Amino acid sequence: MADKRDYYEVLGIDKNATEDEIKKAYRKTAKMYHPDLHPGDAEAEAKFKEANEAYEVLSDADKKAKYDRFGHAGVDPNYGAGQGGFGGGFGGMDFDLGDIFSSFFGGGFGGGQRVNPNAPQRGSDIQTGITISFEEAAKGCKRTIDIQRIEVCDECSGSGAAKGTSTQTCPDCNGRGQVTTQQRTPFGVIQSSKACPRCNGKGTVIPTPCNKCKGHGRIRRTVKQDINVPAGIDDGQVFSVRGQGNRGVNGGPSGDLRVGVNVRPHPFFERDGYNVWCEVTVTFAQAALGDELMVPTLDGKVKYSIPAGTQPGTIFKLKDRGIQNVHGRGRGDQLVKIVVEVPKKLTERQKELIRELNNDLGGKSPFSANNTPGENDDKKGIFGRKKK
């Protein structure tokens, strides 16, 4: 990974940059190298992808912490530090203690009725996160992601017993799952029942445990999972994939996979609910005379004619060109703000032409410091007439 540049260097920020500063730096870099502005430029495309990769890591607090500590090795799956964030356990077996206690004891401690350890139990939910583009969030997309989840051991089919062997009736409780104890007290002999400590209430024992799962019947593994990201999903939202979480116990249903979404900011578009904002820069001549523009939208460029005399800051609407409602009810609009570009460097000839135009249009602004008292008092100023 020596050929990879430092992510902070890619975005031109330091390690103490805030979340907002990271986002602004990404927008600036992405806009600089966006493929739409550099068609066919392989170097610009590579830098655009590099910026996306850097933002995906630095915008995620967990990934950023790993990167700050371990560098690229902390966030590259090839180094064994990919998504999931599950700790170790059971001699290299990566288990969730809560799941194991749940499978043996039915979950929880304290009072209340004991759950039958042989009854079907639903698997727990799992979480992961993905980073997608602005367009993918707006239109939806399909992704194949790597997730870690608990599954039935394929070596023993969940029995926990090694191949060629089977479970046996617990000799301590004779398969009842409970043992009876007696205790002498001042009030007499009290008899009580509790879960058999040898079989943990199951009524069976495993003389020869499976080598793969160590007798647990379940293992944690990394699998590839296809997911459909719904159209209209927003940054920070979570959606569920039913039945793709940890597998159930004793034939119980699987839990769900919950996917948190991180949306990369777009160089041109800003989201406002289900509406999309963008700015279009025109020249003074285009604003004054009117023109037909090619406006970028989520569906590609569309033609839009601005009328003569369009003022700076004018906002026009492209109906139904926004983002699909995530619940499937309609689509937002695209709002386009006109920015009039004022030239910074003018030749003497150009300055003279502008002075002539200014005189033809009525001369100086009534707010000009060079006006004499009363001059142009009846003229309409840049803020309009004062209301009476």
Backbone hydrogen bonds in HBPLUS format (Angstrom, degrees):
<---DONOR---> <-ACCEPTOR-->    atom                        ^
c    i                          cat <-CA-CA->   ^        H-A-AA   ^      H-
h    n   atom  resd res      DA  || num        DHA   H-A  angle D-A-AA Bond
n    s   type  num  typ     dist DA aas  dist angle  dist       angle   num
A0004-LYS N   A0001-MET O   3.13 MM   3  5.62 166.1  2.15 114.1 118.4     1
A0009-GLU N   A0006-ASP O   3.03 MM   3  5.18 118.9  2.42  99.1 114.3     2
A0010-VAL N   A0006-ASP O   2.96 MM   4  6.31 149.0  2.05 149.9 159.6     3
A0011-LEU N   A0007-TYR O   3.26 MM   4  6.55 154.3  2.33 145.9 150.0     4
A0012-GLY N   A0008-TYR O   2.88 MM   4  5.89 114.4  2.32 133.8 151.2     5
A0013-ILE N   A0008-TYR O   3.00 MM   5  5.27 162.5  2.03 147.9 150.9     6
A0012-GLY N   A0009-GLU O   3.18 MM   3  4.82 142.2  2.33  90.7 101.8     7
A0017-ALA N   A0014-ASP O   3.13 MM   3  5.64 160.0  2.17 121.4 122.1     8
A0022-ILE N   A0018-THR O   2.92 MM   4  6.20 152.4  1.99 151.6 159.2     9
A0023-LYS N   A0019-GLU O   3.06 MM   4  6.31 156.9  2.12 144.0 149.9    10
A0024-LYS N   A0020-ASP O   2.95 MM   4  6.19 160.9  1.98 149.2 154.3    11
A0025-ALA N   A0021-GLU O   2.94 MM   4  6.04 158.6  1.99 143.8 149.9    12
A0026-TYR N   A0022-ILE O   2.97 MM   4  6.16 152.9  2.04 144.9 152.2    13
A0027-ARG N   A0023-LYS O   2.99 MM   4  6.25 165.5  2.01 151.5 155.1    14
A0028-LYS N   A0024-LYS O   3.02 MM   4  6.22 160.2  2.06 148.6 153.8    15
A0029-THR N   A0025-ALA O   3.00 MM   4  6.17 164.3  2.02 148.1 152.3    16
A0030-ALA N   A0026-TYR O   2.73 MM   4  5.82 170.7  1.74 162.0 165.2    17
A0031-LYS N   A0027-ARG O   2.94 MM   4  5.94 154.1  2.01 141.2 148.3    18
A0032-MET N   A0028-LYS O   3.09 MM   4  6.23 147.4  2.20 138.5 147.4    19
A0033-TYR N   A0029-THR O   3.14 MM   4  6.45 147.8  2.25 148.7 155.9    20
A0034-HIS N   A0030-ALA O   2.86 MM   4  5.50 102.3  2.47 140.5 155.6    21
A0037-LEU N   A0034-HIS O   2.90 MM   3  5.55 145.2  2.02 118.6 128.1    22
A0038-HIS N   A0035-PRO O   3.15 MM   3  4.89 136.3  2.35  91.0 103.5    23
A0041-ASP N   A0038-HIS O   3.11 MM   3  5.48 162.8  2.14 136.5 135.2    24
A0045-GLU N   A0041-ASP O   3.06 MM   4  6.31 156.6  2.12 148.1 155.1    25
A0046-ALA N   A0042-ALA O   2.95 MM   4  6.15 152.8  2.02 144.9 151.9    26
A0047-LYS N   A0043-GLU O   3.03 MM   4  6.32 154.8  2.10 146.6 153.1    27
A0048-PHE N   A0044-ALA O   2.89 MM   4  6.09 146.4  2.01 145.0 154.7    28
A0049-LYS N   A0045-GLU O   2.99 MM   4  6.28 157.2  2.05 148.0 153.2    29
A0050-GLU N   A0046-ALA O   2.92 MM   4  6.12 149.0  2.02 141.0 150.4    30
A0051-ALA N   A0047-LYS O   2.93 MM   4  6.13 149.9  2.02 141.2 148.3    31
A0052-ASN N   A0048-PHE O   3.04 MM   4  6.35 153.2  2.12 144.0 151.3    32
A0053-GLU N   A0049-LYS O   2.95 MM   4  6.22 159.3  1.99 149.4 154.5    33
A0054-ALA N   A0050-GLU O   2.98 MM   4  6.21 158.4  2.03 146.0 151.9    34
A0055-TYR N   A0051-ALA O   2.92 MM   4  6.12 162.3  1.95 150.4 155.0    35
A0056-GLU N   A0052-ASN O   2.93 MM   4  6.10 156.0  1.99 148.5 155.2    36
A0057-VAL N   A0053-GLU O   3.35 MM   4  6.60 147.0  2.46 142.9 149.6    37
A0058-LEU N   A0054-ALA O   2.95 MM   4  6.14 178.1  1.95 160.9 161.0    38
A0059-SER N   A0055-TYR O   2.89 MM   4  5.55 146.5  2.00 145.6 150.4    39
A0060-ASP N   A0057-VAL O   3.25 MM   3  5.56 155.4  2.31 107.3 114.6    40
A0064-LYS N   A0060-ASP O   2.75 MM   4  5.85 161.0  1.79 163.0 169.7    41
A0065-ALA N   A0061-ALA O   3.03 MM   4  6.15 153.4  2.10 140.4 146.7    42
A0066-LYS N   A0062-ASP O   3.12 MM   4  6.44 156.3  2.18 146.6 152.7    43
A0067-TYR N   A0063-LYS O   2.82 MM   4  6.06 155.8  1.88 149.4 156.8    44
A0068-ASP N   A0064-LYS O   2.80 MM   4  6.00 161.5  1.84 151.3 156.3    45
A0069-ARG N   A0065-ALA O   3.14 MM   4  6.27 140.0  2.31 136.1 146.0    46
A0070-PHE N   A0066-LYS O   2.77 MM   4  5.85 167.2  1.79 155.8 159.6    47
A0071-GLY N   A0067-TYR O   2.69 MM   4  4.40 142.6  1.83 127.8 132.3    48
A0074-GLY N   A0071-GLY O   3.02 MM   3  5.61 151.0  2.11 114.5 122.5    49
A0075-VAL N   A0072-HIS O   3.17 MM   3  5.58 155.7  2.23 110.4 117.0    50
A0076-ASP N   A0072-HIS O   3.06 MM   4  6.02 125.3  2.37 152.8 167.0    51
A0079-TYR N   A0076-ASP O   2.89 MM   3  5.69 165.5  1.91 126.6 131.4    52
A0080-GLY N   A0077-PRO O   2.88 MM   3  5.06 163.4  1.90 113.0 116.1    53
A0093-MET N   A0090-PHE O   3.11 MM   3  5.00 163.8  2.14 106.3 109.4    54
A0099-ASP N   A0096-ASP O   2.91 MM   3  5.25 121.0  2.27 104.8 119.6    55
A0100-ILE N   A0096-ASP O   3.04 MM   4  6.42 155.8  2.10 153.8 161.2    56
A0101-PHE N   A0097-LEU O   2.86 MM   4  6.10 173.4  1.87 161.0 161.8    57
A0102-SER N   A0098-GLY O   2.96 MM   4  5.99 148.5  2.06 136.0 145.6    58
A0103-SER N   A0099-ASP O   2.84 MM   4  6.12 147.9  1.94 144.2 152.5    59
A0104-PHE N   A0100-ILE O   3.02 MM   4  6.32 150.6  2.11 150.8 158.3    60
A0105-PHE N   A0101-PHE O   2.69 MM   4  5.56 164.5  1.72 152.5 158.2    61
A0106-GLY N   A0102-SER O   2.81 MM   4  4.45 137.3  2.00 119.7 125.6    62
A0119-ALA N   A0116-ASN O   3.07 MM   3  5.39 165.1  2.09 113.8 118.5    63
A0121-GLN N   A0249-VAL O   2.92 MM 128  5.03 163.2  1.95 143.7 146.5    64
A0249-VAL N   A0121-GLN O   2.87 MM 128  5.03 157.0  1.93 143.7 151.2    65
A0123-GLY N   A0253-PRO O   2.86 MM 130  6.36 155.9  1.91 153.6 161.7    66
A0246-ASN N   A0124-SER O   3.10 MM 122  5.43 143.2  2.24 170.2 175.7    67
A0126-ILE N   A0256-ASP O   2.98 MM 130  6.49 155.0  2.04 160.8 168.6    68
A0258-ARG N   A0126-ILE O   2.82 MM 132  6.10 170.6  1.83 161.0 164.3    69
A0128-THR N   A0258-ARG O   3.01 MM 130  6.46 144.8  2.14 163.5 168.9    70
A0260-GLY N   A0128-THR O   2.93 MM 132  6.30 169.4  1.94 152.5 153.0    71
A0130-ILE N   A0260-GLY O   2.99 MM 130  6.44 154.2  2.06 168.5 176.7    72
A0262-ASN N   A0130-ILE O   2.90 MM 132  6.13 151.7  1.98 159.3 166.5    73
A0132-ILE N   A0262-ASN O   2.92 MM 130  6.39 151.7  2.00 156.6 165.8    74
A0264-ARG N   A0132-ILE O   2.92 MM 132  6.23 167.5  1.93 167.4 171.5    75
A0137-ALA N   A0133-SER O   3.05 MM   4  6.32 153.1  2.13 148.5 155.4    76
A0138-ALA N   A0134-PHE O   3.05 MM   4  6.30 151.9  2.13 144.8 152.7    77
A0139-LYS N   A0135-GLU O   2.92 MM   4  6.06 160.2  1.96 154.6 158.9    78
A0140-GLY N   A0136-GLU O   2.72 MM   4  5.08 134.5  1.92 135.0 144.3    79
A0232-GLY N   A0137-ALA O   2.78 MM  95  5.71 142.5  1.92 148.3 159.9    80
A0141-CYS N   A0229-VAL O   3.16 MM  88  5.18 147.2  2.27 129.2 138.4    81
A0229-VAL N   A0141-CYS O   2.72 MM  88  5.18 153.8  1.79 165.0 170.5    82
A0143-ARG N   A0227-ILE O   2.98 MM  84  5.39 164.0  2.00 153.9 158.6    83
A0227-ILE N   A0143-ARG O   2.79 MM  84  5.39 162.8  1.82 163.3 167.8    84
A0145-ILE N   A0225-GLN O   2.96 MM  80  5.39 163.6  1.98 148.4 145.8    85
A0225-GLN N   A0145-ILE O   2.79 MM  80  5.39 161.0  1.83 157.3 163.9    86
A0147-ILE N   A0223-VAL O   2.94 MM  76  5.59 165.1  1.96 162.7 166.9    87
A0223-VAL N   A0147-ILE O   2.84 MM  76  5.59 159.3  1.88 164.2 169.2    88
A0149-ARG N   A0221-ARG O   3.10 MM  72  5.85 157.9  2.15 158.8 158.8    89
A0221-ARG N   A0149-ARG O   3.07 MM  72  5.85 161.8  2.10 155.6 153.0    90
A0247-ARG N   A0150-ILE O   2.86 MM  97  5.92 177.3  1.86 158.9 158.4    91
A0151-GLU N   A0219-ILE O   2.75 MM  68  5.53 165.4  1.77 165.2 164.8    92
A0219-ILE N   A0151-GLU O   2.89 MM  68  5.53 157.2  1.94 156.4 163.6    93
A0153-CYS N   A0217-GLY O   3.01 MM  64  5.41 177.8  2.01 128.2 128.3    94
A0157-SER N   A0153-CYS O   2.86 MM   4  5.43 119.6  2.23 139.4 154.3    95
A0159-SER N   A0156-CYS O   3.16 MM   3  5.58 170.5  2.17 116.6 118.4    96
A0210-CYS N   A0160-GLY O   2.87 MM  50  5.40 151.9  1.95 132.8 132.1    97
A0162-ALA N   A0208-THR O   2.83 MM  46  5.77 167.2  1.85 163.1 160.3    98
A0165-THR N   A0162-ALA O   3.01 MM   3  5.58 150.4  2.10 139.9 140.6    99
A0168-GLN N   A0205-VAL O   2.89 MM  37  5.39 163.9  1.92 155.6 161.1   100
A0205-VAL N   A0168-GLN O   2.77 MM  37  5.39 154.4  1.83 151.8 160.8   101
A0170-CYS N   A0203-GLY O   2.99 MM  33  5.37 174.2  1.99 126.0 125.7   102
A0174-ASN N   A0170-CYS O   2.84 MM   4  5.35 121.8  2.18 141.0 154.7   103
A0176-ARG N   A0173-CYS O   3.07 MM   3  5.45 167.5  2.09 115.7 118.7   104
A0196-CYS N   A0177-GLY O   2.98 MM  19  5.43 167.5  2.00 127.8 127.6   105
A0179-VAL N   A0194-LYS O   2.92 MM  15  5.71 159.6  1.96 162.7 169.0   106
A0194-LYS N   A0179-VAL O   3.05 MM  15  5.71 154.6  2.12 155.0 162.8   107
A0181-THR N   A0192-SER O   2.78 MM  11  5.45 167.3  1.79 165.0 169.5   108
A0192-SER N   A0181-THR O   2.88 MM  11  5.45 162.7  1.91 156.2 162.0   109
A0183-GLN N   A0190-ILE O   2.84 MM   7  5.22 151.6  1.92 143.9 153.5   110
A0190-ILE N   A0183-GLN O   2.76 MM   7  5.22 171.8  1.77 153.1 151.9   111
A0185-THR N   A0188-GLY O   2.78 MM   3  5.07 157.6  1.83 134.4 142.2   112
A0188-GLY N   A0185-THR O   2.87 MM   3  5.07 164.2  1.90 113.9 117.9   113
A0200-ASN N   A0196-CYS O   2.77 MM   4  5.31 120.3  2.12 146.3 161.0   114
A0202-LYS N   A0199-CYS O   3.19 MM   3  5.54 167.6  2.21 112.9 116.8   115
A0214-LYS N   A0210-CYS O   2.80 MM   4  5.20 124.7  2.11 140.3 151.7   116
A0216-HIS N   A0213-CYS O   3.17 MM   3  5.51 168.9  2.18 113.5 116.5   117
A0233-ILE N   A0230-PRO O   3.38 MM   3  5.99 150.7  2.47 137.5 135.4   118
A0237-GLN N   A0234-ASP O   3.13 MM   3  5.67 163.9  2.16 135.3 136.5   119
A0236-GLY N   A0261-VAL O   2.79 MM  25  5.42 160.4  1.83 159.3 162.1   120
A0261-VAL N   A0237-GLN O   2.92 MM  24  5.67 157.7  1.97 168.4 175.5   121
A0239-PHE N   A0259-VAL O   3.05 MM  20  5.43 155.1  2.11 144.1 147.0   122
A0259-VAL N   A0239-PHE O   2.82 MM  20  5.43 176.0  1.82 169.4 168.6   123
A0241-VAL N   A0257-LEU O   2.73 MM  16  5.04 156.8  1.78 150.9 158.9   124
A0257-LEU N   A0241-VAL O   3.05 MM  16  5.04 174.4  2.05 143.2 144.6   125
A0245-GLY N   A0255-GLY O   2.80 MM  10  4.26 150.8  1.88 121.0 111.5   126
A0255-GLY N   A0246-ASN O   2.94 MM   9  5.36 164.0  1.97 148.6 152.7   127
A0252-GLY N   A0249-VAL O   2.98 MM   3  5.18 152.5  2.05 107.5 116.4   128
A0270-GLU N   A0277-TRP O   2.94 MM   7  5.04 148.8  2.04 141.3 147.6   129
A0277-TRP N   A0270-GLU O   2.78 MM   7  5.04 169.8  1.79 154.4 157.8   130
A0272-ASP N   A0275-ASN O   2.90 MM   3  5.08 164.7  1.92 149.0 146.6   131
A0275-ASN N   A0272-ASP O   2.97 MM   3  5.08 157.3  2.03 129.8 128.4   132
A0323-ILE N   A0274-TYR O   2.88 MM  49  4.89 171.6  1.89 151.6 152.3   133
A0276-VAL N   A0333-ASP O   2.92 MM  57  6.40 154.3  1.98 153.6 161.1   134
A0335-LEU N   A0276-VAL O   2.72 MM  59  6.07 159.9  1.76 159.1 166.4   135
A0278-CYS N   A0335-LEU O   3.05 MM  57  6.54 142.3  2.20 162.3 166.6   136
A0337-LYS N   A0278-CYS O   2.97 MM  59  6.36 165.6  1.99 158.5 162.0   137
A0280-VAL N   A0337-LYS O   2.93 MM  57  6.19 163.7  1.96 160.4 163.2   138
A0339-VAL N   A0280-VAL O   2.93 MM  59  5.94 168.8  1.95 147.5 147.1   139
A0282-VAL N   A0339-VAL O   2.83 MM  57  6.23 156.4  1.89 160.1 167.2   140
A0341-GLU N   A0282-VAL O   2.77 MM  59  5.92 172.4  1.78 171.1 173.8   141
A0287-ALA N   A0283-THR O   3.05 MM   4  6.34 161.1  2.09 151.1 156.0   142
A0288-ALA N   A0284-PHE O   2.88 MM   4  6.05 157.8  1.93 150.4 156.9   143
A0289-LEU N   A0285-ALA O   2.81 MM   4  5.80 165.3  1.83 153.4 157.6   144
A0290-GLY N   A0286-GLN O   2.74 MM   4  5.06 135.7  1.93 133.3 143.0   145
A0309-GLY N   A0287-ALA O   2.89 MM  22  5.72 124.9  2.20 134.9 150.6   146
A0310-THR N   A0287-ALA O   2.92 MM  23  4.92 127.5  2.20 154.8 146.7   147
A0309-GLY N   A0288-ALA O   3.05 MM  21  4.43 128.9  2.32  93.4 108.2   148
A0291-ASP N   A0306-ILE O   3.18 MM  15  5.56 144.5  2.31 135.9 145.6   149
A0306-ILE N   A0291-ASP O   2.85 MM  15  5.56 155.5  1.91 172.2 168.7   150
A0293-LEU N   A0304-TYR O   2.71 MM  11  5.21 172.5  1.72 151.4 149.5   151
A0304-TYR N   A0293-LEU O   2.91 MM  11  5.21 149.8  2.00 144.0 149.2   152
A0295-VAL N   A0302-VAL O   2.78 MM   7  5.31 155.8  1.83 167.3 159.3   153
A0302-VAL N   A0295-VAL O   2.91 MM   7  5.31 155.3  1.97 141.7 147.2   154
A0297-THR N   A0300-GLY O   3.11 MM   3  5.10 129.3  2.38 106.8 121.0   155
A0300-GLY N   A0297-THR O   3.15 MM   3  5.10 163.8  2.18 109.3 109.9   156
A0314-THR N   A0311-GLN O   3.10 MM   3  5.62 153.7  2.18 138.4 137.5   157
A0313-GLY N   A0338-ILE O   2.79 MM  25  5.17 164.2  1.81 158.2 159.0   158
A0338-ILE N   A0314-THR O   2.84 MM  24  5.34 160.8  1.87 156.3 162.9   159
A0316-PHE N   A0336-VAL O   2.96 MM  20  5.38 156.6  2.01 149.8 152.7   160
A0336-VAL N   A0316-PHE O   2.86 MM  20  5.38 175.7  1.86 168.1 168.8   161
A0318-LEU N   A0334-GLN O   2.75 MM  16  4.99 168.8  1.76 156.7 160.5   162
A0334-GLN N   A0318-LEU O   2.95 MM  16  4.99 170.6  1.96 142.2 145.3   163
A0322-GLY N   A0332-GLY O   2.80 MM  10  4.24 148.2  1.90 123.6 113.3   164
A0332-GLY N   A0323-ILE O   3.03 MM   9  5.19 164.7  2.05 131.0 134.4   165
A0325-ASN N   A0330-GLY O   3.02 MM   5  5.81 174.2  2.02 152.9 151.4   166
A0328-GLY N   A0325-ASN O   2.76 MM   3  5.13 161.7  1.80 118.7 122.7   167
A0351-LYS N   A0347-THR O   2.94 MM   4  6.24 157.0  1.99 151.9 158.5   168
A0352-GLU N   A0348-GLU O   2.96 MM   4  6.17 156.4  2.02 147.8 153.8   169
A0353-LEU N   A0349-ARG O   3.04 MM   4  6.33 153.2  2.11 144.9 151.9   170
A0354-ILE N   A0350-GLN O   3.03 MM   4  6.28 152.4  2.11 145.5 152.7   171
A0355-ARG N   A0351-LYS O   2.91 MM   4  6.22 152.2  1.99 147.8 155.9   172
A0356-GLU N   A0352-GLU O   2.94 MM   4  6.22 157.9  1.99 148.5 154.2   173
A0357-LEU N   A0353-LEU O   2.92 MM   4  6.18 155.3  1.98 143.2 150.2   174
A0358-ASN N   A0354-ILE O   2.81 MM   4  6.00 156.1  1.87 147.2 154.0   175
A0359-ASN N   A0355-ARG O   2.93 MM   4  6.19 155.8  1.99 149.2 155.1   176
A0360-ASP N   A0356-GLU O   2.96 MM   4  6.21 155.6  2.02 146.0 153.0   177
A0361-LEU N   A0357-LEU O   2.93 MM   4  6.16 137.3  2.12 142.2 154.1   178
A0363-GLY N   A0358-ASN O   2.84 MM   5  5.37 155.7  1.89 144.3 141.6   179
A0362-GLY N   A0359-ASN O   3.17 MM   3  5.27 161.7  2.20 103.3 108.8   180
A0368-SER N   A0365-SER O   2.93 MM   3  5.34 167.0  1.94 120.4 122.5   181
A0371-ASN N   A0368-SER O   3.29 MM   3  5.66 167.9  2.30 110.8 114.1   182
A0375-GLU N   A0372-THR O   2.85 MM   3  5.40 160.9  1.89 139.4 144.3   183
A0377-ASP N   A0374-GLY O   3.25 MM   3  5.24 152.6  2.33 126.2 119.8   184
A0379-LYS N   A0376-ASN O   2.89 MM   3  4.98 152.0  1.97 103.7 113.1   185
A0384-GLY N   A0381-GLY O   3.00 MM   3  4.98 162.1  2.04 104.3 109.7   186
